[in-house]
Amino acid sequence: MIVKKLRLQRGWSQEQLSQLSGLSIRTIQRLEKGQTPGLESLKSLAAVFELSVTDLQGDTNMTTYDIDKKSAHAISLEEQLAFSRVRKIKGFYAHLIQYSVIIPVLFGINLFTNPSYIWAIWPMLGWGIGLVVHGLRVFGVIKLFGPEWEKRQVEKQLGRKL
């Protein structure tokens, strides 16, 4: 997580960090997802970020390096939530792109193989409903089974009143 935060603070893409550090993009992706880096990877990243290897190793206990204050502190809950929201939005857009590519292909197959019956409308409608629900949940319109519901259920299971 610290690698991602440091990269984003500098406004670099994963490709740019890969070029600067000499590591592969896949390695950068793995490190940003929490995989433990090897010593050589740590050395390369420490050189690029102008930090010591020990500052980068602090990531194992969820610490991060603040460039302005030059001190280690815990990654805030707000930052974790922001990363989570961005991942959910990214997932929705990936879903939308898949839908936008596959549905026309299904219609093409349908029209090529059996133009008398338009069966491709059924996957379009079913998947479309799923896509709409996904979008409504990601953008906060539908809050069914969201954090508030989970909190109420936990309190209910513990026998506490809200």
GROMACS elastic network, one bead per residue, 0.5 to 0.9 nm:
[ bonds ]
;  ai    aj funct       b0    kb
    1     4     6  0.52611   500
    1     5     6  0.63168   500
    1     6     6  0.87037   500
    1    31     6  0.73908   500
    1    32     6  0.50224   500
    1    33     6  0.65333   500
    1    34     6  0.60821   500
    1    59     6  0.69212   500
    1    62     6  0.77717   500
    1    63     6  0.89080   500
    1    64     6  0.81406   500
    1    75     6  0.89245   500
    2     5     6  0.50151   500
    2     6     6  0.60143   500
    2     7     6  0.83667   500
    2    31     6  0.88582   500
    2    32     6  0.73438   500
    2    34     6  0.89087   500
    2    56     6  0.72137   500
    2    58     6  0.85376   500
    2    59     6  0.58772   500
    2    62     6  0.79891   500
    2    63     6  0.74040   500
    2    64     6  0.54244   500
    2    65     6  0.73790   500
    2    75     6  0.86051   500
    3     6     6  0.52372   500
    3     7     6  0.60046   500
    3     8     6  0.85251   500
    3    28     6  0.80272   500
    3    31     6  0.69762   500
    3    32     6  0.58228   500
    3    45     6  0.81209   500
    3    56     6  0.78474   500
    3    59     6  0.84869   500
    3    64     6  0.88453   500
    4     7     6  0.50511   500
    4     8     6  0.60341   500
    4     9     6  0.84825   500
    4    14     6  0.86017   500
    4    28     6  0.85760   500
    4    29     6  0.87530   500
    4    31     6  0.82542   500
    4    32     6  0.53600   500
    4    33     6  0.86320   500
    5     8     6  0.51504   500
    5     9     6  0.60413   500
    5    10     6  0.87024   500
    5    32     6  0.86983   500
    5    64     6  0.79478   500
    5    65     6  0.87885   500
    6     9     6  0.50893   500
    6    10     6  0.64814   500
    6    11     6  0.87381   500
    6    12     6  0.89262   500
    6    49     6  0.74432   500
    6    64     6  0.84660   500
    6    65     6  0.77828   500
    6    66     6  0.86634   500
    6    67     6  0.85072   500
    7    10     6  0.53701   500
    7    11     6  0.62957   500
    7    12     6  0.54198   500
    7    13     6  0.71767   500
    7    14     6  0.76992   500
    7    17     6  0.71474   500
    7    49     6  0.83851   500
    8    12     6  0.59437   500
    8    13     6  0.75777   500
    9    12     6  0.78432   500
    9    67     6  0.87567   500
   12    15     6  0.79144   500
   12    16     6  0.57930   500
   12    17     6  0.63807   500
   13    16     6  0.51467   500
   13    17     6  0.63549   500
   13    18     6  0.85223   500
   14    17     6  0.51466   500
   14    18     6  0.60279   500
   14    19     6  0.86776   500
   14    25     6  0.62590   500
   14    28     6  0.66693   500
   14    29     6  0.75135   500
   15    19     6  0.62667   500
   15    20     6  0.86621   500
   15    24     6  0.83869   500
   15    25     6  0.60393   500
   15    28     6  0.87030   500
   16    19     6  0.51559   500
   16    20     6  0.61720   500
   16    21     6  0.85440   500
   16    25     6  0.89876   500
   17    20     6  0.50602   500
   17    21     6  0.59140   500
   17    22     6  0.81110   500
   17    23     6  0.80136   500
   17    25     6  0.80794   500
   17    28     6  0.77927   500
   17    45     6  0.85216   500
   17    48     6  0.80952   500
   18    21     6  0.53369   500
   18    22     6  0.56054   500
   18    23     6  0.50195   500
   18    24     6  0.55646   500
   18    25     6  0.54314   500
   18    26     6  0.88686   500
   18    27     6  0.84016   500
   18    28     6  0.68060   500
   19    22     6  0.53126   500
   19    23     6  0.70543   500
   19    24     6  0.79969   500
   19    25     6  0.85570   500
   20    23     6  0.80881   500
   20    44     6  0.86981   500
   20    45     6  0.86987   500
   20    48     6  0.66062   500
   21    24     6  0.85996   500
   21    41     6  0.82846   500
   21    44     6  0.53038   500
   21    45     6  0.59056   500
   21    46     6  0.89188   500
   21    47     6  0.77724   500
   21    48     6  0.60342   500
   22    41     6  0.88618   500
   22    44     6  0.72329   500
   22    45     6  0.89615   500
   23    26     6  0.82741   500
   23    27     6  0.63630   500
   23    28     6  0.69594   500
   23    41     6  0.70986   500
   23    44     6  0.77457   500
   23    45     6  0.86297   500
   24    27     6  0.51701   500
   24    28     6  0.64912   500
   24    29     6  0.87745   500
   25    28     6  0.50390   500
   25    29     6  0.62170   500
   25    30     6  0.86756   500
   26    29     6  0.50069   500
   26    30     6  0.61927   500
   26    31     6  0.86407   500
   27    30     6  0.50932   500
   27    31     6  0.61784   500
   27    32     6  0.85974   500
   27    37     6  0.85745   500
   27    41     6  0.86072   500
   28    31     6  0.51723   500
   28    32     6  0.61829   500
   28    33     6  0.86954   500
   29    32     6  0.51536   500
   29    33     6  0.63311   500
   29    34     6  0.89192   500
   30    33     6  0.51333   500
   30    34     6  0.65762   500
   30    35     6  0.55579   500
   30    36     6  0.84880   500
   30    37     6  0.86470   500
   31    34     6  0.51798   500
   31    36     6  0.65697   500
   31    37     6  0.63652   500
   32    35     6  0.72895   500
   34    37     6  0.86914   500
   34    59     6  0.85175   500
   34    60     6  0.82599   500
   36    57     6  0.87951   500
   36    59     6  0.89920   500
   36    60     6  0.78194   500
   37    40     6  0.81097   500
   37    41     6  0.59342   500
   37    42     6  0.61897   500
   37    57     6  0.86135   500
   38    41     6  0.52917   500
   38    42     6  0.62004   500
   38    43     6  0.87058   500
   39    43     6  0.61544   500
   39    44     6  0.86781   500
   39    53     6  0.84428   500
   40    43     6  0.50685   500
   40    44     6  0.62531   500
   40    45     6  0.86675   500
   41    44     6  0.51377   500
   41    45     6  0.61748   500
   41    46     6  0.84521   500
   42    45     6  0.51909   500
   42    46     6  0.58958   500
   42    47     6  0.85005   500
   42    53     6  0.60260   500
   42    54     6  0.89601   500
   42    56     6  0.69998   500
   42    57     6  0.77967   500
   43    46     6  0.50861   500
   43    47     6  0.61778   500
   43    48     6  0.87018   500
   43    52     6  0.81581   500
   43    53     6  0.61335   500
   44    47     6  0.52824   500
   44    48     6  0.63882   500
   44    49     6  0.87720   500
   45    48     6  0.50625   500
   45    49     6  0.60513   500
   45    50     6  0.81722   500
   45    51     6  0.82313   500
   45    53     6  0.82278   500
   45    56     6  0.81122   500
   46    49     6  0.52137   500
   46    50     6  0.56052   500
   46    52     6  0.56032   500
   46    53     6  0.55498   500
   46    54     6  0.88458   500
   46    55     6  0.81948   500
   46    56     6  0.68311   500
   47    51     6  0.65102   500
   47    52     6  0.77583   500
   47    53     6  0.85673   500
   48    51     6  0.78828   500
   49    52     6  0.87194   500
   51    54     6  0.82157   500
   51    55     6  0.63947   500
   51    56     6  0.73222   500
   51    65     6  0.89397   500
   52    55     6  0.53591   500
   52    56     6  0.68608   500
   52    57     6  0.89134   500
   53    56     6  0.52558   500
   53    57     6  0.62305   500
   53    58     6  0.88715   500
   54    58     6  0.63732   500
   55    58     6  0.53964   500
   55    59     6  0.78740   500
   55    63     6  0.88779   500
   55    64     6  0.79744   500
   55    65     6  0.69769   500
   55    72     6  0.77557   500
   56    59     6  0.60084   500
   56    60     6  0.88026   500
   56    63     6  0.89453   500
   56    64     6  0.79203   500
   56    65     6  0.79655   500
   57    60     6  0.63381   500
   57    61     6  0.86678   500
   57    63     6  0.89952   500
   58    61     6  0.60376   500
   58    62     6  0.70198   500
   58    63     6  0.55953   500
   58    64     6  0.69863   500
   58    65     6  0.85703   500
   58    72     6  0.81551   500
   59    63     6  0.51404   500
   59    64     6  0.63137   500
   59    65     6  0.89910   500
   60    63     6  0.73724   500
   61    74     6  0.85447   500
   62    73     6  0.85918   500
   62    74     6  0.60989   500
   62    75     6  0.64211   500
   63    72     6  0.61834   500
   63    73     6  0.54146   500
   63    75     6  0.59178   500
   64    71     6  0.84024   500
   64    72     6  0.55333   500
   64    73     6  0.57218   500
   64    74     6  0.60866   500
   64    75     6  0.60532   500
   65    69     6  0.84887   500
   65    70     6  0.67446   500
   65    71     6  0.59645   500
   65    73     6  0.67319   500
   65    74     6  0.87438   500
   66    69     6  0.55359   500
   66    70     6  0.54077   500
   66    71     6  0.57048   500
   66    72     6  0.63117   500
   66    73     6  0.74160   500
   67    70     6  0.51211   500
   67    71     6  0.75853   500
   68    71     6  0.83066   500
   69    72     6  0.85250   500
   73    76     6  0.86199   500
   74    77     6  0.89330   500
   75    78     6  0.83629   500
   75    79     6  0.66976   500
   75    80     6  0.72340   500
   76    79     6  0.52936   500
   76    80     6  0.65045   500
   76    81     6  0.87529   500
   77    80     6  0.50259   500
   77    81     6  0.61192   500
   77    82     6  0.85314   500
   78    81     6  0.51285   500
   78    82     6  0.61270   500
   78    83     6  0.86950   500
   79    83     6  0.62129   500
   79    84     6  0.85478   500
   80    83     6  0.52027   500
   80    84     6  0.61925   500
   80    85     6  0.86982   500
   81    85     6  0.61196   500
   81    86     6  0.85815   500
   82    85     6  0.51056   500
   82    86     6  0.61757   500
   82    87     6  0.86253   500
   83    86     6  0.51396   500
   83    87     6  0.62077   500
   83    88     6  0.87143   500
   84    87     6  0.51452   500
   84    88     6  0.63123   500
   84    89     6  0.87510   500
   85    88     6  0.51119   500
   85    89     6  0.62247   500
   85    90     6  0.85441   500
   85   138     6  0.78400   500
   86    89     6  0.51081   500
   86    90     6  0.60386   500
   86    91     6  0.85090   500
   87    90     6  0.50172   500
   87    91     6  0.60902   500
   87    92     6  0.86746   500
   88    92     6  0.62873   500
   88    93     6  0.87822   500
   88   138     6  0.62207   500
   89    92     6  0.50628   500
   89    93     6  0.63333   500
   89    94     6  0.86528   500
   89   135     6  0.83312   500
   89   138     6  0.62006   500
   89   139     6  0.77031   500
   90    93     6  0.51936   500
   90    94     6  0.61995   500
   90    95     6  0.86025   500
   91    94     6  0.50866   500
   91    95     6  0.61600   500
   91    96     6  0.86329   500
   91   138     6  0.89685   500
   92    96     6  0.61667   500
   92    97     6  0.86921   500
   92   131     6  0.79139   500
   92   134     6  0.67024   500
   92   135     6  0.62976   500
   92   138     6  0.71499   500
   93    97     6  0.61731   500
   93    98     6  0.85861   500
   93   135     6  0.87321   500
   94    97     6  0.51501   500
   94    98     6  0.62264   500
   94    99     6  0.86527   500
   95    98     6  0.51661   500
   95    99     6  0.62435   500
   95   100     6  0.86319   500
   95   131     6  0.71563   500
   95   134     6  0.86946   500
   96    99     6  0.51124   500
   96   100     6  0.61023   500
   96   101     6  0.86884   500
   96   131     6  0.69442   500
   96   135     6  0.89477   500
   97   101     6  0.62019   500
   97   102     6  0.85537   500
   98   101     6  0.52721   500
   98   102     6  0.59567   500
   98   103     6  0.83014   500
   99   102     6  0.53494   500
   99   103     6  0.57727   500
   99   104     6  0.85185   500
   99   124     6  0.82703   500
   99   127     6  0.75653   500
   99   128     6  0.77974   500
   99   131     6  0.81066   500
  100   103     6  0.60097   500
  100   104     6  0.69546   500
  101   104     6  0.60378   500
  101   105     6  0.66510   500
  102   105     6  0.50422   500
  102   106     6  0.61952   500
  102   107     6  0.87143   500
  103   106     6  0.50396   500
  103   107     6  0.62904   500
  103   108     6  0.86127   500
  103   120     6  0.75778   500
  103   121     6  0.87878   500
  103   123     6  0.76908   500
  103   124     6  0.61464   500
  104   108     6  0.61034   500
  104   109     6  0.86149   500
  104   120     6  0.88628   500
  105   109     6  0.62038   500
  105   110     6  0.84915   500
  106   109     6  0.50578   500
  106   110     6  0.59918   500
  106   111     6  0.85582   500
  106   119     6  0.89893   500
  106   120     6  0.58921   500
  106   123     6  0.85400   500
  106   124     6  0.87520   500
  107   111     6  0.60256   500
  107   112     6  0.83951   500
  107   118     6  0.78654   500
  107   119     6  0.82744   500
  107   120     6  0.54563   500
  107   121     6  0.78989   500
  108   111     6  0.52280   500
  108   112     6  0.60317   500
  108   113     6  0.85246   500
  108   120     6  0.88915   500
  109   112     6  0.50877   500
  109   113     6  0.59614   500
  109   114     6  0.81330   500
  109   120     6  0.85500   500
  110   113     6  0.53852   500
  110   114     6  0.55641   500
  110   115     6  0.62588   500
  110   117     6  0.79542   500
  110   118     6  0.64784   500
  110   119     6  0.68092   500
  110   120     6  0.62588   500
  111   114     6  0.56199   500
  111   116     6  0.80183   500
  111   117     6  0.84133   500
  111   118     6  0.73719   500
  111   120     6  0.89390   500
  112   115     6  0.64525   500
  114   117     6  0.60866   500
  114   118     6  0.75686   500
  114   119     6  0.87568   500
  115   118     6  0.64550   500
  117   120     6  0.88165   500
  118   121     6  0.63187   500
  118   122     6  0.85953   500
  119   122     6  0.59713   500
  119   123     6  0.78929   500
  120   123     6  0.57079   500
  120   124     6  0.63006   500
  120   125     6  0.87635   500
  121   125     6  0.60605   500
  121   126     6  0.85842   500
  122   125     6  0.51922   500
  122   126     6  0.60896   500
  122   127     6  0.83720   500
  123   126     6  0.51034   500
  123   127     6  0.57039   500
  123   128     6  0.78657   500
  124   127     6  0.54416   500
  124   128     6  0.56225   500
  124   129     6  0.84647   500
  125   129     6  0.61132   500
  125   130     6  0.86534   500
  126   129     6  0.53464   500
  126   130     6  0.64974   500
  126   131     6  0.87447   500
  127   130     6  0.50059   500
  127   131     6  0.60818   500
  127   132     6  0.86313   500
  128   132     6  0.61461   500
  128   133     6  0.86047   500
  129   132     6  0.51389   500
  129   133     6  0.62427   500
  129   134     6  0.85469   500
  130   133     6  0.51810   500
  130   134     6  0.60797   500
  130   135     6  0.86292   500
  131   135     6  0.61637   500
  131   136     6  0.86105   500
  132   135     6  0.50962   500
  132   136     6  0.61466   500
  132   137     6  0.86271   500
  133   136     6  0.50643   500
  133   137     6  0.61650   500
  133   138     6  0.85627   500
  133   142     6  0.79023   500
  134   137     6  0.52553   500
  134   138     6  0.61222   500
  134   139     6  0.86183   500
  135   138     6  0.51071   500
  135   139     6  0.60489   500
  135   140     6  0.83871   500
  135   141     6  0.84138   500
  135   142     6  0.89868   500
  136   139     6  0.53916   500
  136   140     6  0.60561   500
  136   142     6  0.54762   500
  136   143     6  0.85585   500
  137   140     6  0.51463   500
  137   141     6  0.59368   500
  137   143     6  0.63801   500
  137   144     6  0.79947   500
  137   146     6  0.88205   500
  138   141     6  0.77792   500
  138   142     6  0.82061   500
  139   142     6  0.80109   500
  140   143     6  0.61333   500
  142   145     6  0.89313   500
  142   146     6  0.85546   500
  143   146     6  0.51530   500
  143   147     6  0.82126   500
  143   148     6  0.83431   500
  143   149     6  0.83678   500
  144   147     6  0.89723   500
  144   148     6  0.89869   500
  144   149     6  0.73157   500
  145   148     6  0.76574   500
  145   149     6  0.53064   500
  145   150     6  0.65744   500
  146   149     6  0.53968   500
  146   150     6  0.63128   500
  146   151     6  0.87751   500
  147   151     6  0.61187   500
  147   152     6  0.86603   500
  148   151     6  0.50677   500
  148   152     6  0.62627   500
  148   153     6  0.86463   500
  149   152     6  0.51413   500
  149   153     6  0.61974   500
  149   154     6  0.86735   500
  150   153     6  0.50902   500
  150   154     6  0.61586   500
  150   155     6  0.85928   500
  151   154     6  0.51848   500
  151   155     6  0.61897   500
  151   156     6  0.85165   500
  152   155     6  0.51466   500
  152   156     6  0.60491   500
  152   157     6  0.86345   500
  152   161     6  0.88358   500
  152   162     6  0.74541   500
  153   157     6  0.60973   500
  153   158     6  0.85468   500
  154   157     6  0.50719   500
  154   158     6  0.61758   500
  154   159     6  0.85566   500
  154   160     6  0.86475   500
  155   158     6  0.50820   500
  155   159     6  0.61498   500
  155   160     6  0.51009   500
  155   161     6  0.67401   500
  155   162     6  0.71533   500
  156   159     6  0.50107   500
  156   160     6  0.58307   500
  156   161     6  0.70485   500
  156   162     6  0.85376   500
  157   160     6  0.76603   500
  158   161     6  0.89764   500
